[in-house]
Amino acid sequence: MHPTITAFEDSPDEGQGLARDMRVRWALEEVGQPYDVRLVSFSDMKQPRHLALNPFGQIPTFEDGDLTLFESGAIILHIASTTTGLLPDDPIARARASMWMLAALNTVEPPIVEREQATYLEGDKPWFAERLPLLDGRIRARLDPLARWLGDAEWLEVEFTAGDLMMVLVLRRLSGMDLLEEYPNLSSYVARAEARPAYQRAFQDQLAVFTHRN
């Protein structure tokens, strides 16, 4: 039996790898774990069957035997901890890779999501143009130290880990904001990760859902 994940039946990102099931797809591809996907609609996500998997009615979820998980970070940490390829064997390096996962989710992503939501909800307000520089400044306050840390290195630590996987997908949320382009080393970092065969497989699988349904 393969693990089963849930994903959007009709993704609002139009298959561009921004929906959070992409994180789980990529992790499973990196470790060579076959998996099944159950597509759910927005209405399905609020039904008892899905709420039994995720009480908040979101995707992705992960089912493997008796184990059910929600939250992409928790799912990826489980995958990385129980397989080979996303976490180093050395305990210190392993802890640092986990640290970068949490930094991506708890430090870098929140101001990016705030900016996304403000654009959708407030973009037509007359005062939005005055607020936008503040939102962008909060993002730069995260990208500045991240870019300094990365410098000319290939990955955040010695080798590619789950920390890079999560950080790259968080940074990809900046698409269309013209912010990542201000940091050439971060742009190259994202491009390097996107060139990985596992990323390409995951991206094409997610895109195929949107293409097939539209």
Secondary structure, DSSP 8 states (H G I E B T S, - for coil): ---EEEEESS-TTTTSS-STHHHHHHHHHHTT---EEEEE-TTGGGSHHHHTT-TT--S-EEEETTEEEESHHHHHHHHHHHSSSSS-SSHHHHHHHHHHHHHIIIIIHHHHHHHHHHHHHHTTSTTHHHHHHHHHHHHHHHHHHHHHHHTT-SSSSSS--HHHHHHHHHHGGGTTSS-GGG-HHHHHHHHHHHTSHHHHHHHHHHHHHHHHH-
